[in-house]
Amino acid sequence: MLSDNPVTLIINNIGQLLTMDGPVPRVSASMRELGMIRNGALAIADDTIVWTGERSKLKLALAPDCIEVDAEGKVVTPGLIDPHTHPVFSATREDEFEMRLQGKSYMEIAQAGGGIRRSVRDLRSTPEAILYQKAMRRLDRFVEHGVTTIEAKSGYGLSTGSELKQLEVIRDLHRDHVIDLVPTFMGAHEFPDEYRDKREKYVELIINEMLPAVAQSGLAAFSDIFCEKGVFDLDQSYRIQDAARGYGMKLKFHADELVSFGGAELAASMSAVSADHLVYISDAGIKAMAGSRTVAVLLPGTSYSLGHGDFAPARKMIDNGVVVALSTDCNPGSNYSESLPMMISFAATQLRMTAAEAFCAVTVNAACAIDLGGQVGMLIPGLPADLVIWEMDDYRELPYHYGVNLVSAVIKRGQVVLQR
């Protein structure tokens, strides 16, 4: 496709251009379709892609100040999309990480007052300016690892005022940072200290006070819930998410992370945009998700950080037609990492995903997990010019050459925002 718009930026001499052009979302064998162009080029007019193809066929009108970037035969991909993060917090929990190494389980720490409730106590007492400053640094690290869009959750406030406070920080970060943040309300992340023995009262608070306030504020596109044994049961999860749906919010679920609990089935039955974690998803859950378009967002870094040795059955999900995406789950407790490339390596070694499937899972399918399928995560004319130039000659090097940062440059909406 050619464009009449003057070209303002050209990426030339691309060894492998992964456009990801093809079906949206990708399932089964189509997850290995990369829309690859060898010896390629890509043209941008302002913030939009206007042409992709073999570099020998690049013949477009150039703006007088057009910039040309020589990719030097490297790999170019869409900007990565991280569809499950908790980036707004203050205190870290490395001491709990060490406790897990010494034999304490995640739930034992949580039941003793640690875990999410500890982060809640800290967030409630931390000024918005501090939360903003610390999250900005995390967003910088996301960009350094090739990420240009993230989903960002609340859930460390667990009171109406504190949840709104966290969502307001997410709004301000979206306004001020180059990364696009898609906001999610997660008041149903845990039961706060003051409601440990009044759980139904907290459910009522979410339904009758928090959700109306969040809906009125317009600060969240999604509602998420920790549907899990010991947290929100299936009935509570349905009631909260049904109320959220009534306020026009799209649905997400933390599901089947710690035990097989039926969360995947509930998410699919409610047409949730995604169900996340799914380490212990049942065969019935896989069947239900395959029969829907609820995206399975898998978080292998969390399994790695928790150290329990169990990972989501990605191979079975892909082979059975479930839409699969990958994410960092960046958070202070169970996985403090902003590196999607590291998650791609875990996906290869622990989830048995190919490099092509993993790239699909952090671009095309990750976009579907935040209800932006076909709008980001692809390098095709008409879409935003979000892309990464990688310091590698073959895309398969990314999971193989792990533990180092192979990002050479990041372009967001047509602007070079990172260059090494």
Number of C-alpha atoms within 10 A of each C-alpha: 9 13 16 10 15 18 24 21 25 23 20 22 22 25 22 23 28 25 22 26 16 16 13 18 23 24 22 17 11 17 25 18 18 20 16 17 19 17 18 25 26 26 28 29 24 19 18 23 25 25 22 23 19 16 17 11 10 17 10 15 14 18 14 9 10 16 14 13 15 13 22 15 21 21 27 33 25 31 27 32 30 31 31 30 23 23 27 29 25 22 16 15 18 13 10 20 21 11 13 18 14 9 10 13 17 20 13 13 16 15 12 10 13 18 20 24 22 19 21 25 17 16 25 20 11 14 11 18 10 15 20 21 14 15 20 20 11 17 24 16 15 23 25 22 25 30 29 28 28 26 25 28 29 30 29 27 28 29 19 17 14 20 24 23 19 26 27 19 21 28 18 13 20 19 12 11 12 18 23 20 23 22 24 27 29 27 32 27 22 26 21 23 14 9 14 12 11 12 17 13 12 22 21 14 16 22 20 13 14 23 26 16 17 23 17 11 12 11 20 25 18 25 29 28 25 24 29 21 17 12 16 20 15 16 11 18 23 18 14 24 27 17 18 24 17 13 15 13 22 21 25 29 28 21 29 26 25 17 15 17 21 21 30 32 22 22 29 24 14 17 18 25 21 31 30 31 26 29 22 21 23 19 13 12 23 23 17 19 28 21 14 19 19 27 30 31 31 30 26 30 28 25 21 17 17 18 16 13 9 16 22 24 18 23 15 15 22 22 12 17 20 26 27 32 32 32 30 26 31 25 22 22 24 22 21 20 21 26 24 23 27 22 27 29 25 22 26 19 14 20 20 16 20 19 20 17 27 28 31 30 34 28 28 31 33 34 29 27 33 26 18 14 18 19 15 24 33 30 27 25 18 16 18 24 29 28 27 26 25 23 21 20 15 14 21 15 16 24 21 13 14 15 12 11 16 19 22 20 21 29 22 24 21 21 17 15 15 17 12 9
